[in-house]
Amino acid sequence: MEQVVFLIALTSFLLALIFLGVNIIRVGFMPALSIRTRLSQLALVFMGVYVIFLIAFLVMIN
């Protein structure tokens, strides 16, 4: 079960980095860091999922 939670956490982190990178390429560095674009919002959601599942993983292994 811990492996599944860890895999979900890493996948969401990877997707967040991909969305952020694509957004930086599309609109530039400073506008990409705002929350106005759809890709920035998706990256923020996936970072939130990453944090939740990482905390769940840390709780499960203790």
C-alpha positions in Angstrom: 0.0 0.0 0.0 2.9 2.4 0.8 4.3 1.8 -2.7 1.0 2.8 -4.3 0.8 6.0 -2.3 4.4 6.8 -3.1 3.9 6.2 -6.8 0.9 8.5 -6.8 2.9 11.2 -5.0 5.8 10.9 -7.5 3.5 10.9 -10.5 1.7 14.0 -9.4 5.0 15.8 -8.7 6.2 14.8 -12.2 3.0 16.1 -13.8 3.2 19.3 -11.8 6.8 19.9 -13.1 5.8 19.1 -16.6 2.8 21.5 -16.5 5.0 24.2 -15.0 7.7 23.7 -17.7 5.2 23.7 -20.5 3.6 26.9 -19.1 7.0 28.6 -18.8 7.7 27.7 -22.5 4.3 28.9 -23.6 3.9 32.2 -21.7 7.3 33.1 -20.3 8.8 32.8 -16.9 7.1 35.6 -14.9 3.5 35.1 -16.2 3.9 31.3 -15.8 4.4 31.8 -12.0 1.0 33.6 -11.7 -2.2 31.7 -10.9 -4.1 33.1 -13.9 -3.3 30.5 -16.5 -4.9 27.1 -16.7 -1.6 25.2 -16.7 -0.5 27.1 -13.6 -3.7 26.1 -11.8 -3.2 22.5 -12.8 0.4 22.5 -11.6 -0.7 23.9 -8.3 -3.4 21.2 -8.0 -0.9 18.5 -8.7 1.5 20.0 -6.1 -1.3 19.8 -3.6 -1.9 16.2 -4.5 1.8 15.5 -4.1 1.9 17.1 -0.6 -1.2 15.2 0.5 0.1 11.8 -0.7 3.6 12.5 0.6 2.3 13.1 4.0 0.1 10.0 3.8 3.2 8.0 2.8 5.2 9.4 5.7 2.4 8.5 8.1 2.1 5.0 6.7 5.8 4.1 7.0 6.0 5.1 10.7 
